[in-house]
Amino acid sequence: MKTEPSVTPMIDRPKSGFNDYAERINGRAAMLGFVALVLFELVTGQAIVTWLGLR
């Protein structure tokens, strides 16, 4: 005789580690960083590597 559960448990996905939420946050942070870099270069007229003294 096989017994089946009457209620399916709701399992919350963790907000840390390798999961879809972390990938979404990393992607958004990368997009914001790229836009900030482009705006910086437009405002100052020089590349970030020049501003940092690497070139």
PyMOL Python script that loads the backbone (N, CA, C, O; Angstrom):
from pymol import cmd

cmd.read_pdbstr("""\
ATOM      1  N   MET A   1       0.833  -1.175   0.000  1.00  0.00           N
ATOM      2  CA  MET A   1       0.000   0.000   0.000  1.00  0.00           C
ATOM      3  C   MET A   1       0.883   1.246   0.000  1.00  0.00           C
ATOM      4  O   MET A   1       1.785   1.375   0.828  1.00  0.00           O
ATOM      5  N   LYS A   2       0.620   2.151  -0.924  1.00  0.00           N
ATOM      6  CA  LYS A   2       1.421   3.355  -1.079  1.00  0.00           C
ATOM      7  C   LYS A   2       0.658   4.556  -0.527  1.00  0.00           C
ATOM      8  O   LYS A   2      -0.513   4.761  -0.847  1.00  0.00           O
ATOM      9  N   THR A   3       1.335   5.344   0.304  1.00  0.00           N
ATOM     10  CA  THR A   3       0.706   6.511   0.904  1.00  0.00           C
ATOM     11  C   THR A   3       1.242   7.775   0.236  1.00  0.00           C
ATOM     12  O   THR A   3       2.455   7.960   0.143  1.00  0.00           O
ATOM     13  N   GLU A   4       0.361   8.628  -0.219  1.00  0.00           N
ATOM     14  CA  GLU A   4       0.740   9.888  -0.861  1.00  0.00           C
ATOM     15  C   GLU A   4       0.469  11.044   0.103  1.00  0.00           C
ATOM     16  O   GLU A   4      -0.514  11.003   0.843  1.00  0.00           O
ATOM     17  N   PRO A   5       1.309  12.060   0.108  1.00  0.00           N
ATOM     18  CA  PRO A   5       1.059  13.211   0.985  1.00  0.00           C
ATOM     19  C   PRO A   5      -0.168  13.983   0.503  1.00  0.00           C
ATOM     20  O   PRO A   5      -0.456  14.027  -0.693  1.00  0.00           O
ATOM     21  N   SER A   6      -0.867  14.575   1.426  1.00  0.00           N
ATOM     22  CA  SER A   6      -2.071  15.327   1.074  1.00  0.00           C
ATOM     23  C   SER A   6      -1.758  16.780   0.730  1.00  0.00           C
ATOM     24  O   SER A   6      -2.547  17.439   0.053  1.00  0.00           O
ATOM     25  N   VAL A   7      -0.615  17.282   1.189  1.00  0.00           N
ATOM     26  CA  VAL A   7      -0.217  18.668   0.942  1.00  0.00           C
ATOM     27  C   VAL A   7       1.212  18.678   0.421  1.00  0.00           C
ATOM     28  O   VAL A   7       2.082  18.001   0.970  1.00  0.00           O
ATOM     29  N   THR A   8       1.456  19.451  -0.646  1.00  0.00           N
ATOM     30  CA  THR A   8       2.807  19.616  -1.162  1.00  0.00           C
ATOM     31  C   THR A   8       3.501  20.718  -0.370  1.00  0.00           C
ATOM     32  O   THR A   8       2.969  21.825  -0.287  1.00  0.00           O
ATOM     33  N   PRO A   9       4.654  20.460   0.210  1.00  0.00           N
ATOM     34  CA  PRO A   9       5.340  21.496   0.995  1.00  0.00           C
ATOM     35  C   PRO A   9       5.854  22.625   0.111  1.00  0.00           C
ATOM     36  O   PRO A   9       6.308  22.393  -1.010  1.00  0.00           O
ATOM     37  N   MET A  10       5.777  23.846   0.625  1.00  0.00           N
ATOM     38  CA  MET A  10       6.303  25.008  -0.077  1.00  0.00           C
ATOM     39  C   MET A  10       7.737  25.225   0.397  1.00  0.00           C
ATOM     40  O   MET A  10       7.966  25.507   1.573  1.00  0.00           O
ATOM     41  N   ILE A  11       8.683  25.098  -0.494  1.00  0.00           N
ATOM     42  CA  ILE A  11      10.089  25.240  -0.154  1.00  0.00           C
ATOM     43  C   ILE A  11      10.587  26.563  -0.727  1.00  0.00           C
ATOM     44  O   ILE A  11      10.544  26.784  -1.937  1.00  0.00           O
ATOM     45  N   ASP A  12      11.060  27.439   0.158  1.00  0.00           N
ATOM     46  CA  ASP A  12      11.623  28.711  -0.283  1.00  0.00           C
ATOM     47  C   ASP A  12      13.020  28.483  -0.826  1.00  0.00           C
ATOM     48  O   ASP A  12      13.835  27.789  -0.218  1.00  0.00           O
ATOM     49  N   ARG A  13      13.285  29.078  -1.978  1.00  0.00           N
ATOM     50  CA  ARG A  13      14.623  28.963  -2.554  1.00  0.00           C
ATOM     51  C   ARG A  13      15.572  29.906  -1.827  1.00  0.00           C
ATOM     52  O   ARG A  13      15.181  31.022  -1.482  1.00  0.00           O
ATOM     53  N   PRO A  14      16.805  29.486  -1.587  1.00  0.00           N
ATOM     54  CA  PRO A  14      17.756  30.355  -0.893  1.00  0.00           C
ATOM     55  C   PRO A  14      18.139  31.557  -1.748  1.00  0.00           C
ATOM     56  O   PRO A  14      18.166  31.469  -2.975  1.00  0.00           O
ATOM     57  N   LYS A  15      18.436  32.682  -1.095  1.00  0.00           N
ATOM     58  CA  LYS A  15      18.828  33.897  -1.798  1.00  0.00           C
ATOM     59  C   LYS A  15      20.344  34.009  -1.936  1.00  0.00           C
ATOM     60  O   LYS A  15      20.842  35.051  -2.362  1.00  0.00           O
ATOM     61  N   SER A  16      21.079  32.975  -1.591  1.00  0.00           N
ATOM     62  CA  SER A  16      22.530  33.002  -1.726  1.00  0.00           C
ATOM     63  C   SER A  16      22.990  31.728  -2.428  1.00  0.00           C
ATOM     64  O   SER A  16      22.231  30.767  -2.557  1.00  0.00           O
ATOM     65  N   GLY A  17      24.235  31.734  -2.875  1.00  0.00           N
ATOM     66  CA  GLY A  17      24.772  30.571  -3.571  1.00  0.00           C
ATOM     67  C   GLY A  17      24.501  30.640  -5.059  1.00  0.00           C
ATOM     68  O   GLY A  17      24.092  31.683  -5.570  1.00  0.00           O
ATOM     69  N   PHE A  18      24.723  29.555  -5.751  1.00  0.00           N
ATOM     70  CA  PHE A  18      24.524  29.500  -7.193  1.00  0.00           C
ATOM     71  C   PHE A  18      23.062  29.185  -7.498  1.00  0.00           C
ATOM     72  O   PHE A  18      22.653  28.025  -7.504  1.00  0.00           O
ATOM     73  N   ASN A  19      22.291  30.227  -7.749  1.00  0.00           N
ATOM     74  CA  ASN A  19      20.889  30.043  -8.115  1.00  0.00           C
ATOM     75  C   ASN A  19      20.482  31.152  -9.085  1.00  0.00           C
ATOM     76  O   ASN A  19      21.285  32.032  -9.396  1.00  0.00           O
ATOM     77  N   ASP A  20      19.256  31.110  -9.556  1.00  0.00           N
ATOM     78  CA  ASP A  20      18.792  32.087 -10.535  1.00  0.00           C
ATOM     79  C   ASP A  20      18.783  33.505  -9.977  1.00  0.00           C
ATOM     80  O   ASP A  20      19.079  34.460 -10.696  1.00  0.00           O
ATOM     81  N   TYR A  21      18.447  33.644  -8.702  1.00  0.00           N
ATOM     82  CA  TYR A  21      18.401  34.972  -8.087  1.00  0.00           C
ATOM     83  C   TYR A  21      19.797  35.613  -8.080  1.00  0.00           C
ATOM     84  O   TYR A  21      19.938  36.792  -8.404  1.00  0.00           O
ATOM     85  N   ALA A  22      20.812  34.849  -7.718  1.00  0.00           N
ATOM     86  CA  ALA A  22      22.173  35.380  -7.684  1.00  0.00           C
ATOM     87  C   ALA A  22      22.633  35.770  -9.082  1.00  0.00           C
ATOM     88  O   ALA A  22      23.286  36.799  -9.255  1.00  0.00           O
ATOM     89  N   GLU A  23      22.301  34.960 -10.075  1.00  0.00           N
ATOM     90  CA  GLU A  23      22.685  35.285 -11.453  1.00  0.00           C
ATOM     91  C   GLU A  23      22.004  36.563 -11.922  1.00  0.00           C
ATOM     92  O   GLU A  23      22.611  37.365 -12.631  1.00  0.00           O
ATOM     93  N   ARG A  24      20.752  36.757 -11.533  1.00  0.00           N
ATOM     94  CA  ARG A  24      20.030  37.967 -11.921  1.00  0.00           C
ATOM     95  C   ARG A  24      20.663  39.203 -11.281  1.00  0.00           C
ATOM     96  O   ARG A  24      20.822  40.228 -11.944  1.00  0.00           O
ATOM     97  N   ILE A  25      21.021  39.117 -10.019  1.00  0.00           N
ATOM     98  CA  ILE A  25      21.651  40.245  -9.322  1.00  0.00           C
ATOM     99  C   ILE A  25      23.020  40.558  -9.932  1.00  0.00           C
ATOM    100  O   ILE A  25      23.351  41.726 -10.136  1.00  0.00           O
ATOM    101  N   ASN A  26      23.819  39.524 -10.226  1.00  0.00           N
ATOM    102  CA  ASN A  26      25.130  39.734 -10.835  1.00  0.00           C
ATOM    103  C   ASN A  26      25.002  40.386 -12.205  1.00  0.00           C
ATOM    104  O   ASN A  26      25.791  41.267 -12.548  1.00  0.00           O
ATOM    105  N   GLY A  27      24.026  39.967 -12.984  1.00  0.00           N
ATOM    106  CA  GLY A  27      23.815  40.553 -14.299  1.00  0.00           C
ATOM    107  C   GLY A  27      23.425  42.016 -14.209  1.00  0.00           C
ATOM    108  O   GLY A  27      23.909  42.841 -14.983  1.00  0.00           O
ATOM    109  N   ARG A  28      22.556  42.339 -13.269  1.00  0.00           N
ATOM    110  CA  ARG A  28      22.145  43.739 -13.095  1.00  0.00           C
ATOM    111  C   ARG A  28      23.302  44.605 -12.615  1.00  0.00           C
ATOM    112  O   ARG A  28      23.446  45.746 -13.055  1.00  0.00           O
ATOM    113  N   ALA A  29      24.118  44.079 -11.727  1.00  0.00           N
ATOM    114  CA  ALA A  29      25.287  44.835 -11.252  1.00  0.00           C
ATOM    115  C   ALA A  29      26.269  45.071 -12.393  1.00  0.00           C
ATOM    116  O   ALA A  29      26.862  46.146 -12.484  1.00  0.00           O
ATOM    117  N   ALA A  30      26.447  44.085 -13.260  1.00  0.00           N
ATOM    118  CA  ALA A  30      27.347  44.246 -14.401  1.00  0.00           C
ATOM    119  C   ALA A  30      26.812  45.301 -15.364  1.00  0.00           C
ATOM    120  O   ALA A  30      27.584  46.100 -15.893  1.00  0.00           O
ATOM    121  N   MET A  31      25.508  45.313 -15.597  1.00  0.00           N
ATOM    122  CA  MET A  31      24.918  46.321 -16.483  1.00  0.00           C
ATOM    123  C   MET A  31      25.088  47.721 -15.907  1.00  0.00           C
ATOM    124  O   MET A  31      25.420  48.657 -16.634  1.00  0.00           O
ATOM    125  N   LEU A  32      24.861  47.866 -14.608  1.00  0.00           N
ATOM    126  CA  LEU A  32      25.036  49.175 -13.980  1.00  0.00           C
ATOM    127  C   LEU A  32      26.494  49.629 -14.049  1.00  0.00           C
ATOM    128  O   LEU A  32      26.768  50.803 -14.300  1.00  0.00           O
ATOM    129  N   GLY A  33      27.423  48.707 -13.828  1.00  0.00           N
ATOM    130  CA  GLY A  33      28.840  49.047 -13.915  1.00  0.00           C
ATOM    131  C   GLY A  33      29.248  49.472 -15.312  1.00  0.00           C
ATOM    132  O   GLY A  33      30.034  50.405 -15.472  1.00  0.00           O
ATOM    133  N   PHE A  34      28.722  48.800 -16.325  1.00  0.00           N
ATOM    134  CA  PHE A  34      29.047  49.149 -17.700  1.00  0.00           C
ATOM    135  C   PHE A  34      28.511  50.532 -18.058  1.00  0.00           C
ATOM    136  O   PHE A  34      29.211  51.327 -18.685  1.00  0.00           O
ATOM    137  N   VAL A  35      27.279  50.817 -17.662  1.00  0.00           N
ATOM    138  CA  VAL A  35      26.689  52.131 -17.936  1.00  0.00           C
ATOM    139  C   VAL A  35      27.466  53.213 -17.199  1.00  0.00           C
ATOM    140  O   VAL A  35      27.711  54.282 -17.759  1.00  0.00           O
ATOM    141  N   ALA A  36      27.857  52.956 -15.952  1.00  0.00           N
ATOM    142  CA  ALA A  36      28.645  53.928 -15.193  1.00  0.00           C
ATOM    143  C   ALA A  36      29.991  54.183 -15.866  1.00  0.00           C
ATOM    144  O   ALA A  36      30.459  55.322 -15.895  1.00  0.00           O
ATOM    145  N   LEU A  37      30.611  53.152 -16.400  1.00  0.00           N
ATOM    146  CA  LEU A  37      31.887  53.309 -17.093  1.00  0.00           C
ATOM    147  C   LEU A  37      31.735  54.158 -18.345  1.00  0.00           C
ATOM    148  O   LEU A  37      32.558  55.037 -18.600  1.00  0.00           O
ATOM    149  N   VAL A  38      30.693  53.906 -19.129  1.00  0.00           N
ATOM    150  CA  VAL A  38      30.453  54.689 -20.344  1.00  0.00           C
ATOM    151  C   VAL A  38      30.178  56.149 -19.983  1.00  0.00           C
ATOM    152  O   VAL A  38      30.713  57.052 -20.626  1.00  0.00           O
ATOM    153  N   LEU A  39      29.359  56.391 -18.972  1.00  0.00           N
ATOM    154  CA  LEU A  39      29.079  57.767 -18.546  1.00  0.00           C
ATOM    155  C   LEU A  39      30.341  58.464 -18.051  1.00  0.00           C
ATOM    156  O   LEU A  39      30.551  59.645 -18.330  1.00  0.00           O
ATOM    157  N   PHE A  40      31.176  57.741 -17.319  1.00  0.00           N
ATOM    158  CA  PHE A  40      32.434  58.308 -16.836  1.00  0.00           C
ATOM    159  C   PHE A  40      33.314  58.750 -18.004  1.00  0.00           C
ATOM    160  O   PHE A  40      33.895  59.835 -17.975  1.00  0.00           O
ATOM    161  N   GLU A  41      33.406  57.905 -19.026  1.00  0.00           N
ATOM    162  CA  GLU A  41      34.235  58.250 -20.176  1.00  0.00           C
ATOM    163  C   GLU A  41      33.653  59.414 -20.960  1.00  0.00           C
ATOM    164  O   GLU A  41      34.402  60.226 -21.502  1.00  0.00           O
ATOM    165  N   LEU A  42      32.330  59.510 -21.030  1.00  0.00           N
ATOM    166  CA  LEU A  42      31.714  60.637 -21.721  1.00  0.00           C
ATOM    167  C   LEU A  42      31.937  61.952 -20.970  1.00  0.00           C
ATOM    168  O   LEU A  42      32.199  62.984 -21.588  1.00  0.00           O
ATOM    169  N   VAL A  43      31.835  61.915 -19.660  1.00  0.00           N
ATOM    170  CA  VAL A  43      31.975  63.127 -18.852  1.00  0.00           C
ATOM    171  C   VAL A  43      33.420  63.605 -18.802  1.00  0.00           C
ATOM    172  O   VAL A  43      33.675  64.799 -18.956  1.00  0.00           O
ATOM    173  N   THR A  44      34.365  62.705 -18.591  1.00  0.00           N
ATOM    174  CA  THR A  44      35.765  63.101 -18.419  1.00  0.00           C
ATOM    175  C   THR A  44      36.523  63.193 -19.731  1.00  0.00           C
ATOM    176  O   THR A  44      37.526  63.902 -19.810  1.00  0.00           O
ATOM    177  N   GLY A  45      36.071  62.495 -20.760  1.00  0.00           N
ATOM    178  CA  GLY A  45      36.772  62.512 -22.040  1.00  0.00           C
ATOM    179  C   GLY A  45      38.004  61.629 -22.068  1.00  0.00           C
ATOM    180  O   GLY A  45      38.789  61.702 -23.015  1.00  0.00           O
ATOM    181  N   GLN A  46      38.190  60.811 -21.072  1.00  0.00           N
ATOM    182  CA  GLN A  46      39.335  59.897 -21.071  1.00  0.00           C
ATOM    183  C   GLN A  46      38.891  58.516 -20.589  1.00  0.00           C
ATOM    184  O   GLN A  46      37.888  58.371 -19.891  1.00  0.00           O
ATOM    185  N   ALA A  47      39.658  57.528 -20.977  1.00  0.00           N
ATOM    186  CA  ALA A  47      39.321  56.146 -20.615  1.00  0.00           C
ATOM    187  C   ALA A  47      39.629  55.915 -19.135  1.00  0.00           C
ATOM    188  O   ALA A  47      40.429  56.633 -18.535  1.00  0.00           O
ATOM    189  N   ILE A  48      38.998  54.929 -18.575  1.00  0.00           N
ATOM    190  CA  ILE A  48      39.178  54.617 -17.156  1.00  0.00           C
ATOM    191  C   ILE A  48      40.615  54.186 -16.867  1.00  0.00           C
ATOM    192  O   ILE A  48      41.139  54.479 -15.792  1.00  0.00           O
ATOM    193  N   VAL A  49      41.258  53.496 -17.808  1.00  0.00           N
ATOM    194  CA  VAL A  49      42.644  53.062 -17.578  1.00  0.00           C
ATOM    195  C   VAL A  49      43.584  54.262 -17.545  1.00  0.00           C
ATOM    196  O   VAL A  49      44.576  54.248 -16.815  1.00  0.00           O
ATOM    197  N   THR A  50      43.287  55.297 -18.322  1.00  0.00           N
ATOM    198  CA  THR A  50      44.084  56.515 -18.300  1.00  0.00           C
ATOM    199  C   THR A  50      43.872  57.250 -16.982  1.00  0.00           C
ATOM    200  O   THR A  50      44.825  57.738 -16.375  1.00  0.00           O
ATOM    201  N   TRP A  51      42.632  57.327 -16.546  1.00  0.00           N
ATOM    202  CA  TRP A  51      42.305  58.013 -15.299  1.00  0.00           C
ATOM    203  C   TRP A  51      42.952  57.311 -14.117  1.00  0.00           C
ATOM    204  O   TRP A  51      43.340  57.962 -13.147  1.00  0.00           O
ATOM    205  N   LEU A  52      43.073  55.987 -14.185  1.00  0.00           N
ATOM    206  CA  LEU A  52      43.713  55.235 -13.102  1.00  0.00           C
ATOM    207  C   LEU A  52      45.235  55.258 -13.177  1.00  0.00           C
ATOM    208  O   LEU A  52      45.912  54.789 -12.262  1.00  0.00           O
ATOM    209  N   GLY A  53      45.770  55.800 -14.260  1.00  0.00           N
ATOM    210  CA  GLY A  53      47.215  55.888 -14.429  1.00  0.00           C
ATOM    211  C   GLY A  53      47.850  54.605 -14.924  1.00  0.00           C
ATOM    212  O   GLY A  53      49.047  54.396 -14.729  1.00  0.00           O
ATOM    213  N   LEU A  54      47.079  53.749 -15.555  1.00  0.00           N
ATOM    214  CA  LEU A  54      47.612  52.482 -16.054  1.00  0.00           C
ATOM    215  C   LEU A  54      48.078  52.575 -17.493  1.00  0.00           C
ATOM    216  O   LEU A  54      48.680  51.631 -18.003  1.00  0.00           O
ATOM    217  N   ARG A  55      47.820  53.675 -18.152  1.00  0.00           N
ATOM    218  CA  ARG A  55      48.244  53.827 -19.542  1.00  0.00           C
ATOM    219  C   ARG A  55      48.835  55.184 -19.777  1.00  0.00           C
ATOM    220  O   ARG A  55      49.248  55.492 -20.895  1.00  0.00           O
TER     221      ARG A  55
END
""", "prot")
cmd.dss("prot")
cmd.show_as("cartoon", "prot")
cmd.util.cbc("prot")
cmd.orient("prot")
